[in-house]
Amino acid sequence: MKHYIFVSLVTWLCFGLILSACKNQEDANNDYLLLMGESESWNLNSYEIEITQKEFKAGHGTLKMKNNKEYNTDSFQFETHAIINDEDKTVHSGSVSGLGIDIAEKTTGTIEGGTYLKENGELISLDDVNDIYMIIEWWNPIKNRKVKERIDLYHSKNKSISYSKHVENNEGE
Protein backbone atom coordinates (compact mmCIF):
# COMPACT_ATOMS: atom_id res chain seq x y z
CA MET A 1 0.00 0.00 0.00
CA LYS A 2 2.82 2.42 0.88
CA HIS A 3 4.51 1.59 -2.41
CA TYR A 4 1.30 2.42 -4.33
CA ILE A 5 0.93 5.79 -2.55
CA PHE A 6 4.60 6.59 -3.19
CA VAL A 7 4.32 5.76 -6.93
CA SER A 8 1.10 7.79 -7.22
CA LEU A 9 2.68 10.75 -5.44
CA VAL A 10 5.78 10.63 -7.65
CA THR A 11 3.62 10.35 -10.78
CA TRP A 12 1.54 13.39 -9.82
CA LEU A 13 4.65 15.35 -8.87
CA CYS A 14 6.27 14.62 -12.26
CA PHE A 15 3.04 15.51 -14.05
CA GLY A 16 2.84 18.80 -12.13
CA LEU A 17 6.44 19.67 -12.97
CA ILE A 18 5.85 19.00 -16.66
CA LEU A 19 2.74 21.21 -16.68
CA SER A 20 4.59 23.92 -14.78
CA ALA A 21 7.50 23.83 -17.24
CA CYS A 22 5.10 24.12 -20.19
CA LYS A 23 3.27 27.02 -18.55
CA ASN A 24 6.54 28.81 -17.77
CA GLN A 25 7.74 28.33 -21.34
CA GLU A 26 4.49 29.81 -22.66
CA ASP A 27 4.64 32.76 -20.23
CA ALA A 28 8.27 33.41 -21.12
CA ASN A 29 7.18 34.26 -24.68
CA ASN A 30 4.60 36.89 -23.66
CA ASP A 31 5.39 40.59 -24.03
CA TYR A 32 3.23 43.36 -22.57
CA LEU A 33 3.57 47.13 -22.92
CA LEU A 34 1.49 49.83 -21.25
CA LEU A 35 2.09 52.94 -23.34
CA MET A 36 1.30 56.61 -23.11
CA GLY A 37 2.37 59.64 -25.07
CA GLU A 38 1.40 63.03 -26.34
CA SER A 39 1.44 65.25 -29.38
CA GLU A 40 0.76 68.95 -29.74
CA SER A 41 -3.02 68.46 -29.40
CA TRP A 42 -3.47 64.99 -27.85
CA ASN A 43 -2.69 62.85 -24.80
CA LEU A 44 -2.83 59.07 -25.11
CA ASN A 45 -3.10 57.06 -21.88
CA SER A 46 -3.21 53.37 -20.97
CA TYR A 47 -2.61 52.03 -24.48
CA GLU A 48 -1.73 48.33 -24.31
CA ILE A 49 0.23 46.07 -26.64
CA GLU A 50 0.37 42.35 -25.84
CA ILE A 51 2.29 39.81 -27.89
CA THR A 52 1.77 36.14 -27.03
CA GLN A 53 2.28 32.86 -28.82
CA LYS A 54 -1.40 32.82 -29.72
CA GLU A 55 -2.34 36.43 -30.46
CA PHE A 56 -1.46 40.09 -30.85
CA LYS A 57 -3.61 42.59 -28.94
CA ALA A 58 -3.56 46.37 -29.16
CA GLY A 59 -5.84 48.99 -27.61
CA HIS A 60 -7.72 49.86 -24.44
CA GLY A 61 -6.29 53.40 -24.61
CA THR A 62 -7.90 56.79 -24.21
CA LEU A 63 -7.16 59.78 -26.44
CA LYS A 64 -7.89 63.17 -24.88
CA MET A 65 -7.62 66.44 -26.72
CA LYS A 66 -5.53 68.97 -24.79
CA ASN A 67 -7.26 72.16 -23.62
CA ASN A 68 -10.66 71.11 -25.00
CA LYS A 69 -13.56 69.66 -23.06
CA GLU A 70 -15.57 69.60 -26.28
CA TYR A 71 -14.44 69.59 -29.92
CA ASN A 72 -16.97 69.00 -32.67
CA THR A 73 -15.85 67.88 -36.10
CA ASP A 74 -17.00 65.78 -39.04
CA SER A 75 -14.20 63.19 -39.12
CA PHE A 76 -11.63 61.59 -36.85
CA GLN A 77 -9.32 58.62 -37.25
CA PHE A 78 -6.25 57.03 -35.74
CA GLU A 79 -3.82 54.33 -36.81
CA THR A 80 -1.32 52.53 -34.61
CA HIS A 81 1.79 51.42 -36.46
CA ALA A 82 4.44 48.94 -35.39
CA ILE A 83 7.70 48.70 -37.25
CA ILE A 84 8.41 44.98 -37.08
CA ASN A 85 11.78 43.87 -38.46
CA ASP A 86 12.04 47.19 -40.32
CA GLU A 87 8.60 46.80 -41.96
CA ASP A 88 5.89 49.35 -41.09
CA LYS A 89 2.58 47.59 -40.29
CA THR A 90 -0.73 49.13 -39.26
CA VAL A 91 -1.74 47.01 -36.26
CA HIS A 92 -4.81 48.90 -35.03
CA SER A 93 -7.07 51.64 -36.35
CA GLY A 94 -10.35 53.34 -35.71
CA SER A 95 -12.45 56.12 -37.20
CA VAL A 96 -15.74 57.99 -36.85
CA SER A 97 -17.44 60.40 -39.20
CA GLY A 98 -20.66 62.39 -39.27
CA LEU A 99 -21.94 65.85 -38.52
CA GLY A 100 -20.82 67.40 -35.23
CA ILE A 101 -18.97 64.49 -33.59
CA ASP A 102 -17.40 65.40 -30.25
CA ILE A 103 -13.83 64.04 -30.32
CA ALA A 104 -12.45 65.71 -27.18
CA GLU A 105 -12.15 62.26 -25.58
CA LYS A 106 -12.16 58.99 -27.50
CA THR A 107 -11.43 55.42 -26.46
CA THR A 108 -9.40 53.41 -28.93
CA GLY A 109 -11.23 50.14 -28.52
CA THR A 110 -9.11 47.04 -28.94
CA ILE A 111 -8.06 44.63 -31.64
CA GLU A 112 -7.23 40.99 -31.05
CA GLY A 113 -5.86 38.86 -33.82
CA GLY A 114 -3.40 36.23 -34.80
CA THR A 115 0.28 36.67 -34.18
CA TYR A 116 2.70 38.26 -36.61
CA LEU A 117 5.33 35.99 -38.09
CA LYS A 118 8.91 36.56 -39.16
CA GLU A 119 9.96 35.68 -42.71
CA ASN A 120 11.18 32.28 -41.46
CA GLY A 121 7.74 31.51 -39.98
CA GLU A 122 8.71 32.01 -36.32
CA LEU A 123 6.52 34.13 -34.04
CA ILE A 124 7.62 37.69 -33.42
CA SER A 125 8.53 38.96 -29.96
CA LEU A 126 9.13 42.44 -28.60
CA ASP A 127 12.76 42.07 -29.71
CA ASP A 128 11.50 42.21 -33.32
CA VAL A 129 9.58 45.47 -32.79
CA ASN A 130 11.66 48.54 -33.67
CA ASP A 131 9.11 51.30 -33.03
CA ILE A 132 5.45 51.84 -32.18
CA TYR A 133 3.64 55.09 -32.99
CA MET A 134 0.12 56.42 -33.51
CA ILE A 135 -1.12 58.80 -36.22
CA ILE A 136 -4.21 60.87 -35.37
CA GLU A 137 -6.06 62.75 -38.10
CA TRP A 138 -9.14 64.93 -37.84
CA TRP A 139 -10.97 67.69 -39.66
CA ASN A 140 -10.29 71.13 -38.18
CA PRO A 141 -13.38 73.26 -38.96
CA ILE A 142 -11.61 76.49 -37.96
CA LYS A 143 -8.65 75.93 -40.32
CA ASN A 144 -10.97 74.22 -42.84
CA ARG A 145 -8.53 71.34 -43.41
CA LYS A 146 -7.39 67.99 -42.07
CA VAL A 147 -4.79 67.99 -39.32
CA LYS A 148 -2.45 65.08 -38.67
CA GLU A 149 -0.29 64.45 -35.58
CA ARG A 150 2.02 61.63 -34.53
CA ILE A 151 2.57 60.21 -31.06
CA ASP A 152 5.72 58.10 -30.71
CA LEU A 153 5.16 55.38 -28.13
CA TYR A 154 8.08 52.94 -28.15
CA HIS A 155 11.66 52.78 -29.48
CA SER A 156 13.62 49.55 -29.19
CA LYS A 157 17.10 51.06 -29.46
CA ASN A 158 16.85 52.75 -26.10
CA LYS A 159 13.66 51.09 -24.83
CA SER A 160 12.24 54.59 -24.40
CA ILE A 161 8.53 55.00 -24.26
CA SER A 162 6.42 58.06 -25.00
CA TYR A 163 7.63 61.16 -26.68
CA SER A 164 5.70 63.18 -29.18
CA LYS A 165 6.21 64.45 -32.68
CA HIS A 166 3.89 66.77 -34.57
CA VAL A 167 3.24 65.96 -38.23
CA GLU A 168 1.39 68.67 -40.10
CA ASN A 169 -0.68 67.70 -43.12
CA ASN A 170 -0.78 70.60 -45.55
CA GLU A 171 -3.60 69.26 -47.71
CA GLY A 172 -5.97 71.92 -48.87
CA GLU A 173 -3.66 74.87 -48.28
N, C-alpha and C positions, 0 to 999 in steps of 0.2 A: 504494500500500500504506500509506504514512504517513497519507494522507487517511482511509482506512478505519479505521485504528487510532484516529486523532484523533476521528472521528465516533462510534465505538463507546465510547471513553472518555467523551466528553461526554454521550452518551446514558445510560450507566450512572451518571455523576455526577448528572445531573438526576433520574434515577429514585431514586437514593439520597436526594437532598435532599427529594423529595416524600414518600417513606416516612418519613423522619426528621421532617418537619413534621407528618405525620399522627400519628405516635407521640407527639410532644411535645404536640400538641393533646389527644390522649386522656389522657395523663398529667396534663396541667394541670387536668383535671376530676376528679381523684381526691382524696378526702379521707380521712385516716387519723387515728384517735385511739387512744392507749393510755391507758386510764383506770384509776384506783384510787380508793378511798374507804373510809369507815368509818361505822358507826353505833354505837349503844351496845353492841351484842353481836357485830357482824360486821366483818371486814375483807374488802374485795374487791380483788384484785390482778390485773393483766395483762388487764383486760377491753378488748377491741378493738371499734372501730366503723370500718367501711370503706365509703365511699360512692364508687362508680364509675359510669361511664355505663351499665354493664351489670348491676350488682347492688348490693345492700345486704347487708353481712355484720355480724353482731354475735355476740360470744361469746369463747371461749377463756379465760375468766376463772376464778379460783378464789376461792370464798367460804370463809373460815375463821372459826369461832366463837371469840371472844376468851375466854381463860381456861378453855377446855375442850378436852381432848384427845379426849374422847368425850362425846356427847350423844345419847341415845336418845329417839326420839319416834315418833309415828304418822303425822305428815304434815309436809311441807315444800314450799314453793313460792316462786318468785321471778318477777317480771315486770320487764323493762326497758322504760321508757317514753322516748320522744323527743317533745318538743313541737316539731312542724314547722309553721312558719307559724301559730303560735298554736293548733294543734290537737294534742291529746294522743293519741298512737298507741302501742299496745303493739307493740314491735318484736322482742321475744324473751321467751320464758318457759320455765319448766321446773318439774316437780314430781315428787315421789315420795310414796308412802303405803304403809303396811303396819305390822305390829307390830314395834316395837323397831328402827327405822332409825337408824343413827348418822349424824348430820348435822354433826358437828364440822368436817368439811372436805368441800366439794362442788365439783366442777367444773361450770361452767355449760353446757358443750357449746357448739355454735355453730349459728347459723341463717344460711343463704344464700338470698336470694330476689331477685326482681326489684326494680328501683329504685322509689322513691316519686316521684310526679309532683306538680307544682304544679297549681293549678286550670286554668292555661292550657295544660297538657300538657307543659311543660318539665320536665326532670329537676331534682330538688332537689340542692343542694350544702350544705356545712357552713354557709354563710351563711343558709340557711333554717331551721336547727336552733336553737331558742331555748334549750332545756334538755334534759339527759339525766339520768335518775335510775332507781334500782332499788328496788322494793318487795320485801321478804323477809317471809314469813309462815310461822309454824310453830306446832305445838301444844306448849305448855309443860305437861308433866305435873305439875309441882310447883304451879303456879298454877291448873291445871285449866282452861285457856282458851287461845285463839289469841293469839299476839303478832305484831305487825306493826311493822317498822322500815323507814325510808327512807334510802337512801344517795344523796346528790346527787353527780353525776359531772361535769357540764359546764354552764356558763352562758355564753351568747354575749355578753351585755352587757359582761362584763369578761374573757371568755375564761378564767375561772378553772375549775380542775378540782379536784374532790374535796374536798368538805366534807360533813359528815354531819348528818342531822336524824332525830330519833327520833319515830316516829308510833305512839302506843299505840292498840291496838284494844280497846275496853272491852266487847266482846261477852261475854255470859255472866256479867257481874258484877252 
